Amino acid sequence: MQAVPVRPNAIPSVTHALRAVESLLLSSGQRTARRNAWNSVLEDRRRAKDRVEAEYVLEAAADRRS
């Protein structure tokens, strides 16, 4: 007979704890709005990074032509 491995309960992360507090304090509509706003911030950061990279590539191409 094999022993069944015992797994300790996972300790919730800070993110999970904050989401639990958020769900208690905010209505579902506010949670959705906050999550959408954060996703917009992340998308804006990604676009800004892409713009900087594109500018670098265009400047490098222009330097090669000179």
Backbone as ProteinMPNN parsed JSONL, in Angstrom:
{"seq_chain_A": "MQAVPVRPNAIPSVTHALRAVESLLLSSGQRTARRNAWNSVLEDRRRAKDRVEAEYVLEAAADRRS", "coords_chain_A": {"N_chain_A": [[0.836, -1.177, 0.0], [0.649, 2.133, -0.97], [1.745, 5.259, 0.312], [-0.186, 8.179, 0.454], [0.734, 11.251, -0.835], [0.967, 14.146, 1.177], [-0.272, 17.304, 0.77], [0.421, 20.57, 1.589], [-1.867, 23.218, 2.371], [-2.204, 25.79, 0.006], [-0.739, 28.946, 0.448], [-2.469, 31.916, 0.302], [-1.824, 34.381, -2.172], [-0.656, 37.803, -2.136], [-2.034, 39.181, -4.06], [-4.385, 37.667, -4.317], [-5.431, 38.083, -1.786], [-5.86, 40.861, -1.809], [-7.773, 41.031, -3.832], [-9.858, 39.676, -2.604], [-10.48, 41.431, -0.501], [-11.186, 43.617, -2.049], [-13.484, 42.625, -3.304], [-15.209, 42.506, -1.166], [-15.494, 45.188, -0.455], [-16.201, 46.666, -2.74], [-18.776, 47.068, -5.192], [-19.83, 44.815, -7.795], [-19.862, 46.131, -10.268], [-18.14, 48.303, -9.874], [-15.791, 46.924, -9.426], [-15.377, 45.743, -11.925], [-15.068, 48.044, -13.501], [-12.726, 49.1, -12.379], [-10.901, 47.064, -12.957], [-11.015, 47.122, -15.753], [-9.997, 49.681, -16.191], [-7.362, 49.374, -15.272], [-6.433, 47.474, -17.093], [-6.501, 49.066, -19.36], [-4.497, 50.907, -18.752], [-2.262, 49.211, -18.798], [-2.322, 48.452, -21.491], [-1.891, 50.939, -22.733], [0.731, 51.414, -21.886], [2.016, 49.345, -23.235], [1.596, 50.111, -25.895], [3.023, 52.514, -25.922], [5.616, 51.588, -25.523], [5.901, 50.114, -27.886], [5.796, 52.246, -29.734], [8.178, 53.61, -29.13], [10.062, 51.653, -29.806], [9.528, 51.409, -32.555], [10.211, 53.97, -33.435], [12.959, 53.905, -32.936], [13.774, 51.931, -34.774], [13.067, 53.179, -37.193], [14.745, 55.436, -37.112], [17.242, 54.158, -37.178], [17.136, 53.009, -39.714], [17.043, 55.315, -41.274], [19.556, 56.394, -40.738], [21.197, 54.537, -42.001], [20.726, 55.041, -44.671], [21.913, 57.456, -45.06]], "CA_chain_A": [[0.0, 0.0, 0.0], [1.457, 3.339, -1.086], [1.289, 6.4, 1.092], [-0.659, 9.299, -0.349], [1.481, 12.447, -0.432], [0.175, 15.197, 1.81], [0.063, 18.62, 0.229], [-0.056, 21.649, 2.468], [-2.739, 24.188, 1.704], [-1.46, 26.903, -0.58], [-0.916, 30.232, 1.112], [-2.947, 32.855, -0.716], [-0.894, 35.452, -2.5], [-1.11, 39.153, -1.815], [-3.032, 39.529, -5.071], [-5.646, 37.033, -3.945], [-5.936, 38.753, -0.588], [-6.387, 42.164, -2.211], [-9.017, 40.813, -4.577], [-10.894, 39.32, -1.636], [-10.877, 42.675, 0.161], [-11.864, 44.415, -3.069], [-14.829, 42.087, -3.526], [-16.031, 42.862, -0.012], [-15.701, 46.628, -0.367], [-16.736, 47.268, -3.952], [-19.79, 46.321, -5.919], [-19.25, 44.148, -8.966], [-19.664, 47.117, -11.33], [-16.931, 49.056, -9.582], [-14.652, 46.026, -9.648], [-15.182, 45.615, -13.37], [-14.535, 49.312, -13.986], [-11.339, 49.22, -11.927], [-10.114, 46.1, -13.723], [-10.92, 47.644, -17.119], [-9.089, 50.827, -16.171], [-5.99, 48.865, -15.144], [-6.084, 46.87, -18.379], [-6.234, 50.177, -20.276], [-3.169, 51.425, -18.413], [-1.271, 48.257, -19.309], [-2.329, 48.539, -22.956], [-1.227, 52.198, -23.091], [2.171, 51.216, -21.688], [2.501, 48.484, -24.317], [1.63, 50.925, -27.107], [4.125, 53.473, -25.798], [6.846, 50.821, -25.75], [5.947, 49.823, -29.318], [6.141, 53.478, -30.438], [9.603, 53.876, -28.926], [10.804, 50.681, -30.615], [9.35, 51.762, -33.972], [11.021, 55.171, -33.677], [14.352, 53.462, -32.972], [13.988, 51.228, -36.041], [13.038, 54.17, -38.275], [15.974, 56.238, -37.054], [18.355, 53.313, -37.634], [17.008, 52.876, -41.177], [17.392, 56.601, -41.86], [21.005, 56.532, -40.621], [21.844, 53.671, -42.995], [20.602, 55.676, -45.987], [22.797, 58.641, -45.148]], "C_chain_A": [[0.888, 1.251, 0.0], [0.857, 4.465, -0.253], [0.885, 7.525, 0.147], [0.098, 10.538, 0.104], [0.531, 13.511, 0.133], [0.653, 16.536, 1.277], [-0.451, 19.681, 1.186], [-0.957, 22.591, 1.677], [-1.897, 25.355, 1.203], [-1.771, 28.179, 0.195], [-1.367, 31.224, 0.057], [-1.942, 33.982, -0.935], [-1.477, 36.801, -2.09], [-2.198, 39.571, -2.792], [-4.385, 38.939, -4.721], [-6.267, 37.715, -2.726], [-6.543, 40.109, -0.94], [-7.685, 42.034, -2.99], [-10.162, 40.443, -3.643], [-11.401, 40.563, -0.914], [-11.658, 43.551, -0.808], [-13.292, 43.923, -3.267], [-15.754, 42.395, -2.362], [-16.406, 44.336, -0.013], [-16.416, 47.227, -1.569], [-17.844, 46.416, -4.557], [-19.158, 45.738, -7.176], [-19.002, 45.128, -10.111], [-18.404, 47.929, -11.122], [-15.701, 48.194, -9.799], [-14.341, 45.909, -11.121], [-14.576, 46.891, -13.937], [-13.067, 49.464, -13.601], [-10.439, 48.287, -12.727], [-9.943, 46.574, -15.157], [-9.959, 48.822, -17.196], [-7.638, 50.359, -16.099], [-5.542, 48.22, -16.448], [-5.791, 47.948, -19.419], [-4.861, 50.778, -20.02], [-2.092, 50.513, -18.986], [-1.176, 48.313, -20.825], [-1.653, 49.824, -23.425], [0.285, 52.073, -22.934], [2.76, 50.375, -22.811], [2.61, 49.28, -25.615], [2.774, 51.925, -27.078], [5.456, 52.782, -26.05], [7.0, 50.505, -27.234], [6.328, 51.062, -30.125], [7.624, 53.788, -30.323], [10.436, 52.923, -29.78], [10.705, 51.005, -32.095], [10.178, 52.987, -34.322], [12.495, 54.806, -33.785], [14.67, 52.786, -34.312], [14.006, 52.22, -37.202], [14.278, 55.047, -38.291], [17.189, 55.441, -37.533], [18.333, 53.16, -39.143], [17.413, 54.182, -41.854], [18.909, 56.813, -41.804], [21.734, 55.685, -41.659], [21.81, 54.307, -44.375], [21.567, 56.83, -46.158], [24.211, 58.257, -45.479]], "O_chain_A": [[1.76, 1.407, 0.854], [-0.36, 4.6, -0.132], [1.56, 7.777, -0.851], [0.109, 10.853, 1.294], [-0.564, 13.729, -0.386], [1.841, 16.854, 1.333], [-1.628, 19.683, 1.548], [-0.816, 22.734, 0.463], [-0.998, 25.836, 1.893], [-2.919, 28.447, 0.547], [-0.717, 31.362, -0.979], [-1.303, 34.462, 0.001], [-2.654, 36.905, -1.741], [-3.166, 40.23, -2.411], [-5.409, 39.616, -4.812], [-7.483, 37.896, -2.655], [-7.606, 40.469, -0.435], [-8.596, 42.844, -2.822], [-11.304, 40.847, -3.862], [-12.607, 40.733, -0.735], [-12.666, 44.153, -0.439], [-14.212, 44.731, -3.385], [-16.962, 42.53, -2.554], [-17.514, 44.696, 0.386], [-17.16, 48.197, -1.426], [-17.836, 45.19, -4.439], [-18.061, 46.138, -7.566], [-18.03, 44.973, -10.85], [-17.679, 48.216, -12.075], [-14.682, 48.673, -10.297], [-13.18, 45.967, -11.526], [-13.667, 46.83, -14.766], [-12.255, 49.91, -14.412], [-9.342, 48.673, -13.129], [-8.859, 46.449, -15.726], [-9.195, 48.946, -18.154], [-6.778, 50.897, -16.797], [-4.398, 48.397, -16.867], [-4.922, 47.762, -20.271], [-4.143, 51.119, -20.96], [-1.125, 50.983, -19.586], [-0.083, 48.231, -21.385], [-0.918, 49.807, -24.412], [1.037, 52.577, -23.768], [3.862, 50.648, -23.287], [3.588, 49.148, -26.35], [3.422, 52.159, -28.098], [6.328, 53.336, -26.72], [8.097, 50.614, -27.783], [7.088, 50.964, -31.088], [8.258, 54.184, -31.301], [11.408, 53.342, -30.408], [11.693, 50.89, -32.82], [10.784, 53.04, -35.392], [13.205, 55.341, -34.637], [15.716, 53.044, -34.908], [14.851, 52.122, -38.092], [14.804, 55.368, -39.357], [18.063, 55.982, -38.211], [19.381, 53.177, -39.788], [18.059, 54.158, -42.901], [19.483, 57.364, -42.743], [22.791, 56.087, -42.145], [22.741, 54.142, -45.163], [21.987, 57.142, -47.272], [25.077, 59.125, -45.59]]}, "name": "protein", "num_of_chains": 1, "seq": "MQAVPVRPNAIPSVTHALRAVESLLLSSGQRTARRNAWNSVLEDRRRAKDRVEAEYVLEAAADRRS"}
